[in-house]
Amino acid sequence: MMYRLSRTVLPLFAAFVPAAAMASPDGLVINEIMQSNIECIMDDLNEFPDSWVELYNSGSVAVDLSAYKIGLKSEKNAYRLPEIKVGPGEKVLVYCDKSATGLHTDFRLESGSGGALYLYRDGMEVDALVKIPKMPSPDISYGRSSDGGDVCGFLPYATPGKPNPGVIAKGVLGSPVFSHPGRVAATTLTLHLSVPEGEPQGTVIRFTTDGSEPTSSSRLYA
């Protein structure tokens, strides 16, 4: 039987405003990013892209992505997005894996601190995330607390293609402690789990048995 445990970030309701976040003329914004995608999502090639960006149309009319470029530094070196229509309230994922084709950019996001990501239209910067903090752990996303909102930070759980959670987080909990190390067991064994020392009061462990990512509604370990 396969068990998967969650390592959850702590909600923080007093959030901060990104150093640069502007709405494009037709409402397209950088909504969420993941700097190190290990096993969060697979792309259209059934592979795990190095990193990804979620764009969100917060406007009232459809937009054509081919009018936009996305990049880490200057507009000149930014990647031209393909001709895809994104309707009002819709999202599209851009895979940052250096493949340089379609929705796969010619760059990847860096997980170190101080990075930035820019969105351009007609040679003008229309949205940006700057001074992106160092990623605390793989498979944790950074973005707007709510779709198209002004408050940014690390999210309690990644939401590619889905509504953002409405809160941001201030840290990552430690990994659960196992009474036995990971191995293939030839006989039945009793496994105990515990919360590592020093975690906040009320910290719990939730798990799944089908290999899926645990959520706040997954089974509670007791």
C-alpha positions, 0 to 999 in steps of 0.5 A: 500500500502506498502512503503519501504525506503532506508537508503543509505551509502555514497560513498567513492572513497579514500579507504583503504587496508584490514589488511590481504587479500591474494589470495589462491593458486587457487584464492578462496577469502573472497569477502563479509560478512554481520555480521547481516542479518535481512532481506537482504537475505534468505538461502536455508531453506527460513530463514534469517541466522544470518550472511553470507560470500560470497566466490569468485573464482578469479582463472582460474580453478574450486575449491572444497570447501571441501579442505577449512575451514573457521573460526573466530580464529584458523584452528583447530576450523575452519569449514570444508566446504562441497564438492561443485565445484566453477567454475572460476568467480563463487561465493558461499554463506556460512551461518553463523548461528551455524547450523553446516551442509553443507554450514551452519557453526557452528559459526556466525559473530559478529557485534562488532569491531575488529573481524576477519575471516580466510580461510584455505586450507591444514592447511594453512591460505590463506585469511583473513579479520582482524580488521573488523570494527563495523557494523554501522547498520544491513543488511550492508555488508563489503567486497572487493570494486570489486570482488577479489580486494584488497580494502575493506570496507563497501559497499553502498549496499549488493551484495550477489551472484552479482558483488560487486559495485566497491566503498566503503562507509564511513557512514550511513545516518539517517532514513527518517523523517515521518510526521505520526508515523507508524500505520494501518490507517482506513482513508486516510491520507497525508504522508510527508517525509523529510531528517533528519537534518545534512545530506550532501547536495544532500541527497535524499529519494528513495522508493518502493511500493512492499516491495523490497529493494530500489536501486539508480534507485528506485523512487525518493521522491519529 
